[in-house]
């Protein structure tokens, strides 16, 4: 990781020097252990701030939409998938951005580590290749990185950047997992069980909209939950209003969600938002043979159609 | 809304496209075909006009079932409205079932202007299915 950081710094310096980018969006050390904070580097002297480690989970493409001028962005697999979609939806111009691709090996979930440490205060984290050495006042444990990855990272099959101008380091090995086992498992449950699970999750939601704000593809200037004329969704945190918000968000993201997990990371009350988005991704793959964020020339599934699309769901009369 | 009385009849909202299904319903009417009187028809210009919000709002505000019906693929007055709608509905239906809304609450069909008989059949089938499911409880908005 240390050598990746230094290569990123070098590359960022080069871009700023040559004037190929006015700003570099990357990560700096967070104020707490287990954290990395997004940062914006505008001059060469600040380049040293840039870091790269297993806590750089945030999807930085979120910042591209409002960025002005030429932007350099440090992007892992999911960030580049989001960039592909943003370019496709004409929110970002390809010429305006320089993508510094970084192959990813999965990002470590801070919350899982904190759970393992049972609430003890963590003061320092050391990177020991496959393990993290976590120390605190009453703490000294080694945790395997693989065991604490974000749920999205565990099933990710595109860890390498799909589009980049510069690639840092060598490509990581892609996971060969059956990516939708979780969806199939959930489908196997009865309607009652599913309803119970979803309503339990939804009951936690406080409608802070952090999921929407962190999502790189939720860029609408006016979101449907914010409009009052017409008021599409009730404003309460009651079960049906909240559920409606989540259903509609998943529908709006169907075929656009790149499964970066930004929504889930941002959620302060750990609602299982991926349950809804994953289902849509699985359906889009199954029905329209489309995987989000991989091909810049393939139109988004809901912006197009085929005359022979599946009609299995329709009334059979 | 509670299923206390045995004579409970479901309320079903039917979104019918102006050019085919609404005309189909009209034909069923002028042909004096019998079908259950449980549907409340809302005429829309095209099945592509229907936002998932319409369907969800119906369920939230006390409909026991929702039917969406439009022109057969290839017959859309606006050429491609129903093709786009078909993709949208496939995902919506799957998502509703995923979160645990009973299968059959929300249904989709194609009925052309000449299919009065089919329209009556569709309404019979939808009413039967929703009746078997009982009153909708899961997405209904209630006063606390």
Interface residues (C-beta under 8 A of the other chain):
Chain A: X186 X187 X191 X192 X193 X194 X195 X196 X197 X198 X199 X224 X232 X233 X234 X238 X240 X241 X243 X244 X247 X248 X250 X251 X254 X275 X276 X279 X280 X283 X284 X287 X288 X301 X302 X305 X306 X307 X309 X310 X311 X313 X314 X315 X317
Chain B: X52 X53 X56 X60 X73 X74 X80 X83 X84 X86 X87 X88 X89 X90 X91 X92 X93 X94 X95 X96 X97 X98 X99 X100 X101 X102 X103 X107 X108 X109 X110 X118 X121 X122 X125 X126 X138 X139 X140 X141 X144
